């Protein structure tokens, strides 16, 4: 897009269907690399990613030609297709419907990258549900409990 200059940083968070803990450590790095490839193919830049066993955080410098919704849909559909092609599981792998998206200023990027890469330690003291609700509250996002992720803690 000629004469278009942007600086758009978005953290996208999504969960495994039924909140199952299916992203085993032995698959995590392969999946993270694959998701980074999806993002790069959309002319965007992955800054940080961490695939927890039951949910994923990814910080993206997103190209203005793609909406956040389309990026999330692209990541989830392509990665679930790829996971199923790998035959890691007996059943079909699926991501849960929906996602969370949070925007950041450039001055916040380093702290968000550290936060995402520190997920294993972070979740020793806080559940994903509490983490997600805290992000919604800190971002002043109105939400309806009936339309949040399915929680199975």
C-alpha positions in Angstrom: 0.0 0.0 0.0 1.7 3.1 -1.2 2.2 6.0 1.2 0.8 4.0 4.1 2.9 4.0 7.3 1.7 2.3 10.4 2.9 1.0 13.7 0.4 -1.5 14.9 1.2 -3.9 17.7 -1.4 -6.5 18.8 -1.3 -9.4 21.2 -3.7 -12.2 20.2 -4.6 -14.9 22.6 -6.6 -18.0 21.8 -7.3 -21.4 23.4 -7.4 -25.1 22.6 -11.0 -26.4 22.2 -12.4 -27.7 25.5 -9.3 -26.1 27.2 -7.5 -29.4 26.8 -3.8 -29.4 27.5 -2.8 -30.7 24.1 0.2 -28.5 23.2 2.8 -30.8 24.6 6.3 -29.4 25.1 7.7 -31.8 22.4 5.4 -30.0 19.9 5.6 -26.4 21.2 8.6 -25.1 19.3 7.5 -26.6 16.0 4.0 -25.1 16.4 5.4 -21.7 17.3 7.7 -21.7 14.2 4.7 -22.6 12.0 2.6 -19.9 13.5 5.4 -17.4 12.9 5.5 -18.5 9.3 1.7 -17.8 9.0 2.2 -14.3 10.4 5.2 -13.5 8.1 3.2 -14.7 5.1 0.6 -12.0 5.9 3.4 -9.3 5.7 3.4 -9.0 9.5 6.1 -9.5 12.1 5.9 -11.9 15.0 7.6 -10.3 18.1 6.9 -13.0 20.6 5.0 -16.2 20.8 4.4 -18.8 23.5 2.2 -21.9 23.1 1.1 -23.0 26.5 -0.4 -26.5 26.8 -4.0 -25.0 26.6 -3.6 -21.5 25.1 -1.4 -19.3 23.0 -0.1 -15.7 23.2 1.4 -14.0 20.2 2.5 -10.4 19.8 2.4 -9.2 16.2 3.5 -6.1 14.4 0.4 -6.3 12.1 0.3 -5.1 8.5 -2.6 -2.6 7.9 -3.9 -4.6 5.0 -5.1 -7.4 7.3 -7.6 -7.0 10.1 -6.9 -8.4 13.5 -9.9 -10.8 13.1 -8.6 -12.1 9.8 -5.1 -12.6 11.3 -6.5 -14.5 14.2 -8.7 -16.6 11.9 -5.8 -17.3 9.5 -3.5 -18.3 12.4 -6.0 -20.6 14.0 -7.3 -22.3 10.8 -4.0 -22.8 9.2 -2.2 -24.0 12.4 -5.0 -26.4 13.3 -5.0 -27.9 9.8 -1.2 -28.3 10.1 -1.4 -29.9 13.5 -3.9 -32.4 12.2 -1.7 -33.2 9.2 1.1 -33.9 11.7 -1.2 -36.5 13.3 0.0 -35.6 16.8 -3.4 -36.7 18.3 -5.9 -39.5 17.7 -8.8 -37.0 17.6 -9.1 -33.8 15.5 -7.3 -30.8 17.0 -9.3 -27.6 17.2 -8.9 -24.1 18.6 -11.8 -22.7 20.6 -14.0 -20.1 18.9 -13.0 -16.5 19.5 -9.9 -14.8 20.6 -8.6 -11.9 22.7 -6.7 -9.0 21.1 -4.9 -6.2 22.9 -3.1 -3.3 21.3 0.1 -1.8 22.6 2.4 1.2 22.1 5.9 0.8 20.9 7.2 1.7 24.4 5.3 -1.3 25.8 6.7 -3.9 23.4 9.7 -5.0 25.5 7.6 -5.7 28.6 4.9 -7.5 26.6 7.6 -9.7 24.9 9.0 -10.5 28.3 5.5 -11.3 29.7 4.8 -13.7 26.8 8.1 -15.5 26.9 7.7 -15.8 30.7 4.4 -17.7 30.4 5.6 -21.0 32.1 6.7 -19.1 35.3 3.7 -16.8 35.1 1.2 -19.7 35.2 2.8 -21.2 38.3 1.0 -18.5 40.3 -2.1 -17.6 38.2 -4.6 -19.5 36.2 -5.2 -18.7 32.5 -8.8 -17.6 33.4 -7.5 -15.1 36.0 -4.8 -13.9 33.6 -7.3 -13.3 30.8 -9.9 -11.6 33.0 -7.1 -9.4 34.4 -6.1 -8.4 30.8 -9.7 -7.6 29.9 -10.1 -5.4 33.1 -6.7 -3.6 32.6 -7.7 -2.9 29.0 -11.1 -1.6 30.2 -12.9 -4.1 27.9 -16.6 -4.7 28.7 -17.3 -8.4 28.4 -20.2 -10.8 29.0 -19.2 -13.9 31.1 -21.5 -16.0 28.8 -19.2 -15.2 25.8 -15.8 -15.8 27.3 -13.7 -18.9 26.6 -15.0 -22.2 28.0 -13.1 -22.6 31.3 -12.2 -26.1 32.6 -9.9 -25.5 35.5 
